[in-house]
């Protein structure tokens, strides 16, 4: 355990007040880990697209209650942060993979 984090856990600061942690499940092949992260990235990307489409619908601003609009905005921000983190993790894993077996 390093800095209070469990081994195999990646933690990043998303902002001054928010940090995102997720456990990486290491496989025998780093390329499998990359594929898993790409799947997660795809799911988050789809969630962002669905949420944006809902928020851009005609009448959304006028008809949707303020608390729902706020929750949607928070959800979108969270998904966008996850997207950035997953993308960065994929880059890091690809760099590790390029170094070859240790």
Number of C-alpha atoms within 10 A of each C-alpha: 8 7 5 6 12 11 10 12 13 14 14 13 12 15 9 6 6 10 11 14 14 11 12 14 11 12 9 7 10 18 16 13 19 20 12 15 18 16 13 16 20 14 14 21 16 13 16 19 13 13 16 14 11 12 17 11 9 10 9 12 12 8 9 11 10 11 9 10 15 11 11 16 15 12 15 20 13 16 20 16 19 18 19 15 20 21 16 13 18 20 13 13 17 15 11 14 16 10 9 8 8 5
